[in-house]
Amino acid sequence: MAVEWSALPPEVKQEAYKKLDFISRNAMSLTCHCEMDIIKSMELYVPRVRFGIKEDKCLVVIHTGIGQFYRLEFVKKEGGTLVYRTQNSYDPKEATIKFLPSEDPHKTGAFLLRQFFNRNPHSLIETFEWDLEYFNEKDSCGISWETINILNHFRACKFRIKKLVMDDTTQLDMRKVMSLICDWEILERIESLRLEVDPECLTPRKFFDRTDLFSRTVPFHDSAIWMSDRRGETPGFLAQIAQISTKDCVTTARFAEMDDLCLFDAQNFPATKVNDKVTGKRQLHRNINVVFRYCKSECGFWCHAVKKEYEKLFIDYFKNEKCGLRWLCKKCSDPFEYWYYQNIGRRVLDEPEWLGIVEKPDDEDEAEFLKLKCETMRQEFENNDKKQKKENVQKHVIQKAWGFRTSNSDKNLDEIITEFSQTKISSSSDSASSSALKHDKEEELDSKALRRAEKNKKRSQRNREKLKNKKQIKKAAKKRDSDSTESETSGKLQSEKSEK
């Protein structure tokens, strides 16, 4: 015998919801309060979320796994907002386009983001990345306070984020904003990130970061990803950052290739065991008063730089470090983190309008060369993607989520807007006709109510008259009784007097 969904216990529904994708689960939470309470009681983990804002655009990208993401871009148009929805793809040809009457894409994107995460007290975002643009002098942090108020709704939970990433131009102002939006008991670190693209390579070759461990309540990392080699510039760059750093900071260069271990062997200093997995060499640059600590392990090579007078503060940090490559190491890092940063350079090709973290070339000739080279690389990547798609189709077909299945990008934008206006007109006409029917029904009900009220009025009037007549009859009967008793008493008195 089949059992209805409403008759299932919450434990069984939770097991069913675990098998749903992110979008479908969120859609089910909007069906009724009972389903929403069940889904809100479940844990929700997302490895990375991007939220971008430009003057007339808004971007929401939700990564749910390696190669799995939902991308929604909101673009302001006359009379409303266009929403481009794609799943696991940046190709606008595969987008599902929808027209919304809302004229503020920032508020629409912020409301959707809050809808996904703020209503669930058990949702957890591993990394939240901001991509903001300084388009308004009044909004010093690149985001309006109206949008912030939507994210910081008084009924909603705060965003539970473990790592916050932003570009180096917004990190100072955004810390004030994030204190209103984020749960600081969950937040573990803040990172300012910039990306230096090389036309010959789009995969990371080096990763620099300046780590502040002690001066803040949350550790702060100032990071830069280099796609180029430029080994000769590394020592000078490290020394420069170390010199301007405070006593609470250590600067580190992390190298992606195993061939870079030759840099460790080239240092003519005695090697010592830092711990059971790391071997190190120490060098003091007396003229700049900076200590270089070269480290290697079976994972690769990295180098720390710190001012000599503050080196003792970081001794425990150096000794406890087993692998200093972080997400550059495929063996030790999180699989999603490794995949994401290995493909972060493709943002130049896939999302040329959303490059807040990308360092802009100073030279116009270099920028033009980079543009031409990226066009060539884009064609190469597109060919590789087509091959991978054919292989994936042969292996298995990925079922797209609700709202991302049908593509209407081949239609003209004017056609989409016209369809929306027609549906809006038809819905308004339907609502008008329904309101007219409702009005007729109300009039009919009103006439019936009037007739019923008149009948009730006449009935109550008759009842009052009957009651009045009864009162009069009772009063007349009482009067006759009193008159008879008076006559009897007077007769008795007269008879008594005659007898005397």
C-alpha positions in Angstrom: 0.0 0.0 0.0 1.4 3.4 -1.0 2.0 5.9 1.7 1.5 9.6 1.1 4.4 12.0 1.5 2.5 13.9 4.2 2.2 10.7 6.3 5.9 10.0 6.4 7.8 10.7 9.6 10.4 13.6 9.6 13.3 11.1 9.9 12.3 9.5 6.6 11.9 12.8 4.9 15.3 13.9 6.0 16.9 10.9 4.3 15.0 11.8 1.2 16.1 15.4 1.3 19.8 14.4 1.7 19.6 12.9 -1.8 18.2 16.1 -3.4 20.5 18.8 -5.0 20.9 22.2 -3.4 18.3 24.0 -5.5 15.6 21.3 -5.2 16.1 21.1 -1.4 15.6 24.9 -1.1 12.5 24.7 -3.3 11.0 22.0 -1.1 11.6 24.2 2.0 9.2 26.8 0.4 6.3 24.5 0.0 5.0 24.6 3.6 6.1 25.4 7.2 6.3 21.7 8.0 8.8 20.9 5.3 10.7 24.1 6.0 11.2 23.1 9.6 12.5 19.7 8.6 15.0 21.2 6.2 16.1 23.9 8.6 16.9 21.2 11.1 19.3 19.5 8.7 23.0 20.5 8.2 23.8 22.3 5.0 27.5 22.6 3.9 28.7 24.6 0.9 32.4 24.8 0.1 32.4 28.2 -1.6 30.0 31.1 -2.4 30.8 34.2 -4.5 28.8 37.4 -4.3 29.7 40.1 -6.8 28.3 43.6 -7.3 28.8 46.1 -10.1 26.9 49.3 -10.9 24.1 47.5 -12.8 24.8 43.9 -12.1 24.9 41.3 -9.4 26.5 37.8 -9.3 25.8 34.8 -7.1 27.8 31.6 -7.6 27.2 28.6 -5.3 29.8 25.8 -5.5 28.5 22.5 -4.1 31.5 20.3 -5.1 34.3 19.8 -7.6 33.0 21.1 -10.9 29.5 21.5 -9.6 28.1 25.0 -9.2 25.1 27.2 -9.8 25.7 30.6 -11.3 23.1 33.4 -11.3 23.8 36.8 -12.8 21.4 39.6 -12.4 21.5 42.4 -15.1 19.6 45.6 -14.9 17.4 46.4 -17.9 14.6 48.8 -18.6 11.6 47.9 -16.6 13.2 45.1 -14.6 16.1 42.7 -14.2 17.3 39.8 -16.4 18.4 36.7 -14.6 20.9 34.4 -16.3 21.0 30.9 -14.7 23.6 28.2 -15.6 24.6 25.0 -13.9 28.2 23.7 -14.1 28.9 26.1 -17.0 29.9 29.6 -17.8 28.6 29.5 -21.4 25.9 32.1 -21.8 24.4 29.9 -24.6 23.4 27.3 -22.0 21.7 29.9 -19.8 18.1 29.9 -18.7 17.0 33.6 -18.9 14.2 35.0 -16.9 12.8 38.6 -16.6 11.9 39.9 -13.2 10.0 43.2 -12.5 12.5 44.1 -9.8 14.6 47.1 -10.9 17.4 46.6 -8.4 19.6 43.6 -9.3 21.7 44.1 -6.0 18.6 43.7 -3.8 17.4 40.7 -5.8 20.7 38.9 -5.6 21.0 39.7 -1.9 17.5 38.5 -1.2 18.2 35.2 -3.0 21.4 34.7 -1.1 19.6 35.2 2.2 16.9 32.9 1.0 19.5 30.1 0.5 21.5 30.4 3.7 20.2 32.8 6.3 17.0 30.9 7.1 18.8 27.7 8.0 20.7 28.0 11.4 22.7 24.9 10.5 24.0 26.1 7.1 27.8 26.5 6.9 29.8 28.2 4.1 33.5 27.2 4.0 34.6 30.2 2.0 32.7 33.4 1.1 34.2 35.6 -1.6 33.2 39.2 -2.2 33.7 40.8 -5.7 32.7 44.4 -5.3 33.3 47.5 -7.4 33.6 51.1 -6.2 30.8 52.6 -8.3 29.3 55.0 -5.8 31.2 57.5 -3.7 28.5 57.4 -1.0 28.9 53.6 -0.6 32.6 53.5 0.6 32.6 49.7 0.6 31.0 49.2 -2.8 27.7 47.9 -1.5 24.6 49.9 -0.5 23.2 49.8 3.0 19.9 48.8 1.5 21.5 45.6 0.2 23.3 45.1 3.5 20.0 45.4 5.4 18.5 42.7 3.2 21.4 40.4 4.1 21.2 41.4 7.7 17.5 40.8 8.1 16.4 41.0 11.8 14.5 37.7 11.4 17.3 35.8 9.7 20.3 34.1 11.1 23.7 35.5 10.4 25.9 33.9 7.7 27.9 31.1 9.2 31.2 31.5 7.3 34.6 30.0 8.1 36.7 31.9 5.7 36.1 35.3 4.1 37.9 36.3 0.9 37.9 39.7 -0.8 40.1 41.8 -3.1 42.8 44.0 -1.7 40.8 47.2 -2.3 37.7 46.4 -0.3 39.0 44.4 2.7 39.3 47.4 5.0 35.8 48.7 4.6 34.2 45.2 4.3 35.3 44.2 7.8 32.9 46.7 9.2 30.1 45.3 7.0 30.9 41.7 7.7 30.6 42.3 11.5 26.9 42.9 10.8 26.4 39.9 8.5 28.8 37.2 9.7 28.8 35.1 12.8 32.2 36.0 14.3 32.2 32.9 16.5 32.3 30.7 13.3 34.7 32.9 11.2 38.3 31.5 11.4 40.2 33.8 9.0 40.0 36.7 6.6 42.0 36.8 3.3 42.7 39.6 0.9 43.4 38.0 -2.5 44.8 39.3 -5.7 45.7 37.4 -8.9 48.6 38.3 -11.3 47.8 36.7 -14.6 50.5 35.6 -17.1 49.7 35.2 -20.8 51.7 32.0 -21.0 50.1 30.2 -18.1 46.7 30.2 -16.3 47.6 27.8 -13.4 49.3 29.0 -10.2 53.1 28.9 -10.1 53.7 30.7 -6.8 51.6 31.8 -3.8 52.6 34.6 -1.6 50.9 35.4 1.7 51.5 37.7 4.6 50.0 36.1 7.7 48.9 38.1 10.8 48.3 35.7 13.6 48.3 37.8 16.8 47.2 41.4 16.3 43.5 40.6 15.5 40.7 38.5 16.9 40.6 36.6 13.5 43.8 35.8 11.7 44.3 37.9 8.5 46.1 36.8 5.3 47.2 39.2 2.6 47.7 36.8 -0.4 48.9 37.0 -4.0 48.8 34.3 -6.6 51.4 34.4 -9.4 50.8 32.6 -12.7 54.3 33.3 -13.8 57.6 31.9 -12.6 59.9 34.9 -12.1 62.1 33.1 -9.6 64.6 36.0 -9.6 62.1 38.4 -8.2 61.0 36.1 -5.2 63.7 37.0 -2.6 63.4 40.7 -3.2 59.6 40.6 -3.1 59.7 38.6 0.1 62.2 41.0 1.8 60.2 44.0 0.7 57.0 42.6 2.3 58.8 41.5 5.4 60.4 44.9 5.9 57.0 46.7 5.9 55.3 44.1 8.0 54.5 44.5 11.6 55.8 42.3 14.4 52.7 40.1 14.2 53.3 39.1 10.6 55.3 36.5 8.7 55.6 36.5 4.9 55.7 33.2 2.9 56.4 32.2 -0.7 55.0 28.8 -1.7 56.1 27.1 -4.9 53.9 24.8 -7.0 56.4 22.8 -8.9 58.7 20.1 -7.6 61.5 21.5 -9.8 61.5 24.5 -7.4 63.3 22.3 -4.8 66.5 23.4 -6.6 66.1 26.7 -4.9 66.5 25.0 -1.5 69.6 23.1 -2.6 71.1 26.3 -4.0 71.2 27.9 -0.5 74.7 27.3 1.0 73.7 27.1 4.6 73.5 24.1 7.0 70.3 22.1 6.9 68.4 21.2 10.1 65.4 19.2 10.9 62.4 21.5 11.8 60.2 18.5 12.5 59.8 14.9 11.3 58.6 16.0 7.9 60.3 19.3 7.2 63.9 20.2 6.6 65.0 23.8 6.9 67.8 26.3 6.3 68.1 29.7 7.9 69.7 32.8 6.4 70.0 36.3 8.0 70.2 39.3 5.7 72.0 41.7 8.0 71.6 44.8 5.8 67.8 44.6 5.9 67.6 42.7 9.2 65.3 40.0 7.8 65.5 36.2 8.4 64.8 33.8 5.6 63.8 30.3 6.5 63.9 27.9 3.6 61.8 24.7 4.0 61.3 21.6 2.1 59.3 18.3 2.5 58.2 15.5 0.3 55.4 17.9 -0.9 57.6 20.7 -2.2 59.4 23.9 -1.3 58.4 27.1 0.5 60.2 30.0 2.2 59.3 32.2 5.2 60.6 35.8 5.8 60.3 37.6 9.1 62.1 40.4 10.9 64.9 39.1 13.1 63.6 40.7 16.3 60.2 39.0 15.8 61.4 35.6 14.8 60.9 34.1 18.2 57.2 34.8 18.1 56.8 32.3 15.2 59.0 29.5 16.4 56.1 27.3 17.4 54.3 28.2 14.1 57.4 27.0 12.1 57.8 23.8 14.1 54.2 22.7 13.8 54.1 23.2 10.1 54.0 19.8 8.3 53.2 21.1 4.8 53.6 24.8 3.9 52.1 24.6 0.4 48.4 24.8 1.5 46.1 24.5 -1.5 49.1 24.1 -3.9 49.6 20.6 -2.5 47.3 18.0 -4.0 48.1 15.5 -1.4 47.6 17.5 1.8 45.0 20.1 0.8 41.2 19.8 0.6 40.3 18.3 -2.8 37.8 21.1 -3.6 40.3 23.9 -2.6 43.0 22.3 -4.8 40.6 22.1 -7.8 39.2 25.6 -7.3 42.6 27.4 -7.2 44.1 25.3 -10.0 41.2 26.7 -12.2 41.1 30.2 -10.8 43.0 31.6 -13.7 40.3 30.6 -16.1 38.2 33.4 -14.6 39.9 35.7 -17.0 38.5 33.6 -19.9 35.1 32.6 -18.5 34.1 35.7 -16.6 36.0 38.7 -18.1 33.5 41.1 -16.4 34.1 39.8 -12.9 37.8 40.3 -12.3 37.9 42.1 -9.0 40.8 40.0 -7.7 42.8 40.2 -10.9 45.8 42.6 -10.9 45.4 45.0 -13.9 48.5 45.5 -16.1 50.0 49.0 -16.0 51.3 48.9 -19.5 48.7 49.2 -22.4 50.8 47.1 -24.7 51.0 44.4 -22.0 47.2 44.6 -21.5 46.6 44.2 -25.2 49.0 41.3 -25.5 47.3 39.6 -22.5 43.9 40.1 -24.2 45.1 38.5 -27.4 46.8 35.6 -25.6 43.7 35.0 -23.6 41.6 34.8 -26.7 43.9 32.1 -28.1 43.8 30.2 -24.8 40.0 30.5 -24.6 39.7 28.7 -27.9 42.0 25.9 -26.6 40.0 25.6 -23.4 36.8 25.5 -25.4 38.1 22.6 -27.5 39.2 20.8 -24.4 35.8 21.4 -22.7 34.0 20.0 -25.8 36.1 16.8 -25.6 35.4 16.4 -21.9 31.7 17.0 -22.4 31.6 14.2 -25.0 33.4 11.9 -22.6 31.1 12.8 -19.8 28.0 12.2 -22.0 29.2 8.7 -22.8 29.8 8.0 -19.1 26.7 9.5 -17.5 24.2 12.3 -17.9 24.0 14.8 -15.1 20.4 15.8 -14.3 20.2 19.6 -14.0 18.4 21.2 -11.0 15.0 22.7 -11.0 15.0 26.1 -12.6 18.2 25.4 -14.6 17.0 22.7 -17.0 15.5 24.5 -20.0 17.7 26.9 -22.0 16.1 29.9 -23.8 19.3 31.8 -24.5 18.7 31.4 -28.3 15.7 33.8 -27.9 16.1 37.5 -28.3 16.1 39.5 -25.1 13.2 41.6 -26.5 11.2 38.4 -27.0 11.8 37.3 -23.4 10.7 40.7 -22.1 7.7 40.7 -24.5 6.7 37.2 -23.2 6.9 38.4 -19.6 4.8 41.5 -20.4 2.2 39.3 -22.2 2.0 36.9 -19.3 1.8 39.9 -17.0 -1.1 41.3 -19.1 -2.8 38.0 -19.2 -2.4 37.5 -15.5 -3.7 41.0 -14.9 -6.7 40.3 -17.2 -7.3 37.0 -15.4 -7.1 38.8 -12.1 -9.5 41.5 -13.5 -12.0 38.9 -14.7 -11.7 37.0 -11.4 -12.2 40.3 -9.5 -15.2 41.1 -11.7 -16.7 37.6 -10.9 -15.9 38.2 -7.3 -17.6 41.6 -7.4 -20.7 40.0 -9.0 -20.7 37.3 -6.3 -20.3 39.9 -3.6 -23.3 41.9 -5.1 -25.4 38.8 -5.2 -24.4 37.9 -1.6 -25.2 41.5 -0.6 -28.7 41.4 -2.1 -29.3 38.0 -0.4 -28.0 39.5 2.9 -30.3 42.5 2.5 -33.4 40.3 2.0 -32.4 38.1 4.9 -31.9 41.2 7.0 -35.3 42.5 6.1 -37.0 39.2 7.0 -35.1 39.1 10.3 -36.2 42.7 11.0 -39.9 41.9 10.4 -39.6 38.7 12.4 -38.1 40.6 15.3 -40.7 43.3 15.0 -43.5 40.7 15.2 -41.8 39.1 18.2 -41.6 42.4 19.9 -45.3 43.0 19.2 -46.2 39.6 20.6 -44.1 40.2 23.6 -45.8 43.6 24.1 -49.3 42.1 23.8 -48.4 39.4 26.3 -47.2 42.0 28.8 -50.4 44.0 28.4 -52.5 40.9 28.9 -50.6 40.0 32.0 -50.9 43.6 33.3 -54.7 43.6 32.7 -55.0 40.2 34.4 -53.1 41.5 37.4 -55.3 44.6 37.5 -58.5 42.4 37.5 -57.1 40.2 40.2 -56.3 43.2 42.4 -59.7 44.8 41.8 -61.5 41.5 42.7 -59.4 41.2 45.9 -60.2 44.8 46.9 -64.0 44.2 46.3 -63.9 41.1 48.4 -62.1 42.8 51.3 -64.5 45.8 51.2 -67.5 43.3 51.1 -66.2 41.5 54.2 -65.7 44.8 56.1 -69.3 45.9 55.3 -70.7 42.5 56.4 -68.7 42.7 59.7 -70.1 46.2 60.4 -73.7 45.1 59.8 -73.4 42.2 62.1 -72.2 44.5 64.9 
